[in-house]
């Protein structure tokens, strides 16, 4: 399978007015250890949540591919290695931090995975891992289908394009309002 060229990728996805059905979708789960490739091999760290979160949230039919939206991260008493920045912020406020995110749902054909995964790249630099923290995802749209790549460099280049598309898409007025979504901010609802 070939990789689309950067020139053929749109700079934004979705209409200016905001998400269209079936979006927004809500998904949540505890951050777990993934394959260990995001930070080490790709230079793009991910927060992974159990794939069964898709069926728990009623989204078993969610197509493999790349999605974007917002997420909230709440530290829990069981968090191990929580980000100091996130920990300090959450201790000072009962509100979780809201971040832009891009996520991959699928089989990662470049790595020939035998298990489907949900890997979330939070568009923020964290100083430490936050396994055990609770992650809520407000999925607002679809960026592209899952692809196989001829090289690691091509994969990383496409992920960087996904990040740029996410930032540009969420910067529009019809999309920014979802950063204030009550479900993302409500720590009592998981």
C-alpha positions as CSV (number, residue, x, y, z in Angstrom):
1,X,0.0,0.0,0.0
2,X,1.4,3.4,-0.8
3,X,1.5,6.6,1.2
4,X,-0.3,9.7,0.0
5,X,2.0,12.6,-0.7
6,X,1.9,15.5,1.6
7,X,0.7,17.7,-1.3
8,X,-2.4,15.6,-1.6
9,X,-3.4,16.0,2.1
10,X,-5.9,18.8,3.0
11,X,-4.8,21.3,5.6
12,X,-8.1,20.9,7.6
13,X,-10.8,18.2,7.7
14,X,-14.5,18.6,8.4
15,X,-16.8,21.6,7.7
16,X,-16.1,25.0,9.1
17,X,-19.3,24.8,11.2
18,X,-18.0,21.9,13.3
19,X,-18.5,18.1,13.6
20,X,-21.0,16.2,11.6
21,X,-22.7,12.9,12.5
22,X,-21.7,10.5,13.9
23,X,-19.4,12.9,15.7
24,X,-18.7,13.8,18.5
25,X,-18.0,10.4,20.0
26,X,-17.0,9.9,23.6
27,X,-14.4,7.3,24.7
28,X,-12.6,6.9,28.0
29,X,-10.2,4.6,29.7
30,X,-7.2,4.2,32.0
31,X,-3.8,4.9,30.4
32,X,-2.0,1.6,29.9
33,X,1.4,0.6,28.5
34,X,1.4,0.2,24.8
35,X,4.0,-1.3,22.4
36,X,6.6,1.1,23.5
37,X,7.3,2.5,20.1
38,X,5.7,6.0,20.2
39,X,8.4,7.8,22.2
40,X,11.3,5.6,21.5
41,X,11.1,4.8,17.9
42,X,8.8,7.5,16.4
43,X,9.6,10.4,18.7
44,X,5.8,10.8,19.0
45,X,4.6,9.6,22.5
46,X,1.2,8.1,22.8
47,X,-1.2,7.4,25.7
48,X,-2.8,4.1,25.1
49,X,-6.2,3.0,26.4
50,X,-7.6,-0.6,26.3
51,X,-9.2,-1.5,23.0
52,X,-12.2,-2.8,24.9
53,X,-13.0,0.9,25.6
54,X,-14.3,1.0,22.0
55,X,-17.0,-1.6,22.8
56,X,-17.7,-0.3,26.2
57,X,-18.5,3.1,24.7
58,X,-20.6,1.5,22.0
59,X,-18.2,2.2,19.2
60,X,-17.3,-1.3,18.1
61,X,-17.8,-0.3,14.5
62,X,-15.3,2.6,14.6
63,X,-13.3,2.2,11.4
64,X,-9.5,1.9,11.6
65,X,-7.8,5.2,10.9
66,X,-6.7,8.5,12.4
67,X,-9.1,10.7,14.4
68,X,-8.9,14.0,16.1
69,X,-10.5,16.0,18.9
70,X,-9.9,17.0,22.5
71,X,-9.0,14.9,25.6
72,X,-8.9,15.4,29.3
73,X,-6.5,13.8,31.6
74,X,-7.3,13.2,35.3
75,X,-4.7,11.9,37.7
76,X,-6.0,9.3,40.0
77,X,-4.7,8.0,43.3
78,X,-3.5,4.9,41.4
79,X,-1.5,6.9,38.9
80,X,2.1,5.7,38.6
81,X,4.7,8.1,37.3
82,X,2.2,10.9,36.7
83,X,3.4,14.0,34.9
84,X,4.5,16.5,37.5
85,X,3.0,19.3,35.5
86,X,-0.4,17.5,35.3
87,X,-0.2,16.5,39.0
88,X,0.5,20.0,40.2
89,X,-2.3,21.4,38.0
90,X,-4.9,18.9,39.1
91,X,-4.0,19.3,42.8
92,X,-4.6,23.0,42.5
93,X,-7.9,22.6,40.6
94,X,-10.7,20.0,40.5
95,X,-10.8,20.5,36.8
96,X,-8.8,18.2,34.5
97,X,-6.6,19.7,31.9
98,X,-8.0,19.7,28.3
99,X,-5.7,19.1,25.4
100,X,-5.9,18.7,21.6
101,X,-5.3,15.1,20.5
102,X,-4.9,13.0,17.4
103,X,-5.4,9.3,17.7
104,X,-4.9,6.1,15.8
105,X,-7.4,3.2,16.0
106,X,-6.3,0.1,14.2
107,X,-3.8,-2.6,13.4
108,X,-0.7,-0.5,12.5
109,X,0.1,-2.4,9.4
110,X,3.7,-1.0,9.2
111,X,4.4,-3.0,12.4
112,X,2.2,-5.9,11.4
113,X,0.3,-5.9,14.7
114,X,-1.9,-8.8,15.5
115,X,-3.9,-6.8,18.0
116,X,-6.0,-3.7,17.3
117,X,-5.0,-0.7,19.4
118,X,-6.1,2.8,20.4
119,X,-3.1,5.1,20.6
120,X,-3.6,8.8,21.5
121,X,-1.0,11.5,20.8
122,X,-1.8,14.3,23.2
123,X,-0.6,17.6,21.8
124,X,1.4,18.6,24.9
125,X,4.8,17.9,26.2
126,X,4.7,15.9,29.4
127,X,7.8,15.5,31.6
128,X,6.9,11.9,32.7
129,X,4.6,9.0,31.9
130,X,1.1,8.9,33.4
131,X,0.1,5.3,33.4
132,X,-3.0,4.7,35.5
133,X,-4.4,8.2,34.9
134,X,-7.9,8.4,33.4
135,X,-8.1,9.7,29.8
136,X,-11.4,11.0,28.3
137,X,-11.6,11.5,24.5
138,X,-14.0,13.7,22.7
139,X,-13.6,12.5,19.1
140,X,-14.7,15.2,16.7
141,X,-13.7,13.9,13.3
142,X,-11.8,11.6,10.9
143,X,-8.5,12.6,9.5
144,X,-7.6,9.7,7.2
145,X,-7.7,5.9,6.8
146,X,-5.1,3.6,8.2
147,X,-2.2,3.0,5.8
148,X,0.8,0.9,5.5
149,X,4.2,2.6,4.8
150,X,7.3,1.9,2.9
151,X,9.5,3.3,5.6
152,X,9.6,4.6,9.2
153,X,10.4,8.1,7.9
154,X,7.2,8.1,5.7
155,X,5.1,7.0,8.7
156,X,6.5,9.7,10.9
157,X,6.1,12.3,8.2
158,X,2.4,11.4,7.8
159,X,1.9,11.5,11.6
160,X,3.3,15.0,11.7
161,X,0.9,16.0,8.9
162,X,-1.9,14.5,11.0
163,X,-0.9,16.7,13.9
164,X,-0.8,19.8,11.7
165,X,-4.2,18.9,10.2
166,X,-5.6,18.4,13.8
167,X,-4.3,21.8,15.0
168,X,-5.6,23.7,12.0
169,X,-9.0,21.9,12.1
170,X,-9.5,22.6,15.8
171,X,-8.5,26.2,15.5
172,X,-11.7,27.0,13.6
173,X,-14.6,28.6,15.5
174,X,-17.0,25.8,15.0
175,X,-14.6,23.4,16.6
176,X,-13.0,25.4,19.4
177,X,-16.2,25.3,21.4
178,X,-15.8,21.6,22.1
179,X,-12.7,22.4,24.2
180,X,-15.2,23.5,26.9
181,X,-17.3,20.4,26.7
182,X,-18.8,19.6,30.1
183,X,-18.2,15.8,29.8
184,X,-14.5,16.3,29.4
185,X,-14.4,18.5,32.5
186,X,-16.6,16.4,34.7
187,X,-14.3,14.2,36.9
188,X,-17.2,12.4,38.4
189,X,-18.2,10.8,35.1
190,X,-15.9,8.3,33.5
